[in-house]
């Protein structure tokens, strides 16, 4: 007998609709019921390693991981019981014993979900701190920093690298208490298949994986605000959030998973290559060459000079001697006008754009 496409389950006494194949966590999330997690990411296959999402399921003697436990018709789940609450506090206390608070809070550092959950559920550093066992290794890559003291070995970064990016640049290395995040051959990230997309940073729940670039921002005169925009590096159109402070972009992040078509994913250019916005060599006024030197001029003169140069080539060598290359940093409308200029005004199809995908 086939399972119906939708059915009802009870979560803390409330009847909610679940879909065939959904986990308890997915069904609860759609109904607006929050079940805390640490190792879960909607883009990744359930792993159930952090044990933060354990819930009571009627008929099961043990607590079960909501992220991996399939919902079934008539199932009764309890997320807020004394047993579950006691488990969460004890679990978080163990995490805190092996989890050092950042020595210097960084204004642009991601939120540490372990510390947030510990505060939420009243967990304290009651247990003695474990000796540091995970080795810190310097890596010369320009973007990704790994802090082993913040790592809880949830493996979200490793799984993201494997399941989403499909490059498997990092792995769980070592054994027992010395297990850490590293490259398979213990090499630098630049010597691996790593694409420096920053997805490991985005998925990390504690900030163990974090950006190197914003770490130099210690004090900001104004609060950081987020501005949603479209990445201008290629034609895919990924959405991203600019973190703006003191009238400057100080960081770029992906919108939350499931809210945009790029589903929280960005490439190395979209996430890290924002320095051009405020670069000191960025052109802000039109320039023309006089006696071998570039000098400022008006738009009228600059456009006239460009038109004369293009017409000169066309008259001497024909339209096919011309080629037009537009920029992905322009709007779609501006790029359309470039190809219209090439084809209609100069009669050539030699037109290209760096975002042609």
HELIX and SHEET records of a PDB file:
HELIX    1   1 UNK A   24  UNK A   30  1                                   7    
HELIX    2   2 UNK A   82  UNK A   97  1                                  16    
HELIX    3   3 UNK A  113  UNK A  121  1                                   9    
HELIX    4   4 UNK A  148  UNK A  150  5                                   3    
HELIX    5   5 UNK A  156  UNK A  163  1                                   8    
HELIX    6   6 UNK A  176  UNK A  178  5                                   3    
HELIX    7   7 UNK A  189  UNK A  191  5                                   3    
HELIX    8   8 UNK A  199  UNK A  203  1                                   5    
HELIX    9   9 UNK A  213  UNK A  216  5                                   4    
HELIX   10  10 UNK A  268  UNK A  272  1                                   5    
HELIX   11  11 UNK A  275  UNK A  278  5                                   4    
HELIX   12  12 UNK A  299  UNK A  317  1                                  19    
HELIX   13  13 UNK A  319  UNK A  321  5                                   3    
HELIX   14  14 UNK A  332  UNK A  340  1                                   9    
HELIX   15  15 UNK A  341  UNK A  345  3                                   5    
SHEET    1   A 5 UNK A  14  UNK A  19  0                                        
SHEET    2   A 5 UNK A   6  UNK A  11 -1                                        
SHEET    3   A 5 UNK A  76  UNK A  78  1                                        
SHEET    4   A 5 UNK A  54  UNK A  57 -1                                        
SHEET    5   A 5 UNK A  64  UNK A  65 -1                                        
SHEET    1   B 2 UNK A 144  UNK A 146  0                                        
SHEET    2   B 2 UNK A 209  UNK A 211 -1                                        
SHEET    1   C 2 UNK A 170  UNK A 173  0                                        
SHEET    2   C 2 UNK A 180  UNK A 183 -1                                        
SHEET    1   D 3 UNK A 225  UNK A 230  0                                        
SHEET    2   D 3 UNK A 239  UNK A 245 -1                                        
SHEET    3   D 3 UNK A 248  UNK A 253 -1                                        
SHEET    1   E 2 UNK A 287  UNK A 290  0                                        
SHEET    2   E 2 UNK A 293  UNK A 296 -1                                        
SHEET    1   F 2 UNK A 324  UNK A 326  0                                        
SHEET    2   F 2 UNK A 351  UNK A 353  1                                        
END                                                                             
